[in-house]
Amino acid sequence: MAENRLKILVCNKFYRPVGGPETVVLDSIRELKALGHEPIPFSMAHPENVPSEYANYFVQNVDYNAKHSQRGMSLVREAASLLYSKEARRQIERLIKDTKPDIAHAHNIYHQLSPSILSALKQAGVPTVLTLHDGKLLCANMLFLTGGKICERCAGRWFHNAVVHKCVKDSYASSLLCCVEETAHRMSGIYERNVDLFLAPSQFLKGKMVQHGRLKESSIEVLPNYADVNSWEPSYVPGDYAFFAGRIEPLKGVPTLWKACKEIPEFRVKLAGRGPLLEEGEIFCKENGLNEVQHLGFQTGDALKALFRESRFVALPSECYENSPMVILEAFAAGKPVIASRIGGIPELIEEGVDGLLFEPGNVQELASAMRRLVDNPDLAEEMGRRGRAKVEERYSLEAYMKSLVRVYNKALNRA
C-alpha cells in the first residue's frame, strides 16, 4: 500500500440514487477518488446503476419491496438468503482476491447482500467499518414504529413482537422473515464479531445501541451527515412560504403540518415529495379551505434547491426517530432556519432559538406557534438562516465529513 493511499471496498446494496445511504455512498466514493484514494464498489447489479469497472463482481438484483412469499419452501429459501447470502460471499471473495483492499466500509447491506460479506472480509483479514444508517440492529422494520407509534419492544434480545404486530410491510410472512433474521444475527453475533468499528450518524442512535446492549460504546464512533455546501448558493432573503421536503406519510408528521396550517391559513406552505397520504392531503386541504397549501410532487436538482432558497423556513415535523436528517443540513446550506420535532437525533443539529425552533412531535399548537413566530418575524428568520449557514460551513460540510471519515479508516486500521 502506498503511504496514505487507501484501497477502500465500499459495500452497499444499491449503487444508484435511491435514498440517504446511497447519497452518502456515491458522494464518498467521488470524494475519496478526489483525495487520491481508490474506492472499490460492491453492490447489486441493476440497469440504472452508476457505471463501474467492478460491475461484473456485483450480485444479481433482488427486489424485496413486495410482500414476501406466503408459501412454505419459498419462505424458507428467502429466509436463508436474508440470513446469509452465499452468492454475495462468493462474489466479494473474488473481489477481495483480485483487488486486495486495505479496508472495507459497509453501509446498507441488509437483506440483499447480508452479513455474509462481513464474514468473508474478516476471514481475508480486511478491517471493516459499518455505518448504522438506521435502527436495523434493534428493530425489524428499522423505524422503531408500531402502528405509527414509537416502539422499542424488540430492542432487547427477541423480535417476536414484530410478528405479533405485523411490523414489516403489514405482513405476517415478511415480519416472520425479519424476526428470524434479526434473532439469528443477534444470537450469532455476526455483526459484532466481524466489524472493527461502527459509525453512527447521531449520538441518539449510538445511545440506543448501547442502552439496549447491542453494541459496546467503545465500538461506535459518531459521524453526523453533511451538506455539500459548495453546491448550495444561500439566500437570506425571507421568502413568503414554508417548505417541506420528504415523503408524504404519517411518520414524517405531515398530517400534523396540515393541521398547523389551519392556524395560519394566510401563509403559503409548499410540500415536495410523494407518498401514501398525498391524495388524502389534497382532499384535507380542499375541505378545510387551505388554498395556500401546495403539493408539488417529487422534486429534485436545481428545482428542489430553488424551493429551499426561496422559502422563509423549512419544516420537519417528524414523528419517528430521525437519525441525522440531511434535509436540516441542506436547509442550513440554503440559508434557511428549520422548525422541527424534538425527537431522535434532530436536537443534535438544531440549536433552539439560534438556527431553528423545536416542538414536541405531534403537537399541532406548538408547531403552529413556532411557524407563526417566523411568519411574523422575517428578520428573525433571516438571522437564524445566516447562523445555520455558518454552522453547516464550519461543522457539517462534505469536506469536514471526508476528513473525519479518513480518520475513522485509519483508526479502524490501527485497531485491527
Secondary structure, DSSP 8 states (H G I E B T S, - for coil): --TT--EEEEE-S--SS-SHHHHHHHHHHHHHHHTT-EEEEE-B--TTS---TTGGGSB-----SS----SHHHHHHHHHHHH--HHHHHHHHHHHHHH--SEEEE-S-TTTT-THHHHHHHHTT--EEEE--SSTTT-TTSS-EETTEE--TTSSS--HHHHHTTTTTT-HHHHHHHHHHHHHHHHHTHHHHH-SEEEESSHHHHHHHHHTTSS-GGGEEE----B-GGG-----S--SEEEEES--SGGGTHHHHHHHHTTSTTSEEEEE---TTHHHHHHHHHHTT-TTEEEEE---HHHHHHHHHTSSEEEE---S---S-HHHHHHHHTT--EEEES-TTHHHH--BTTTEEEE-TT-HHHHHHHHHHHHH-HHHHHHHHHHHHHHHHHHSBHHHHHHHHHHHHHHHHHH-
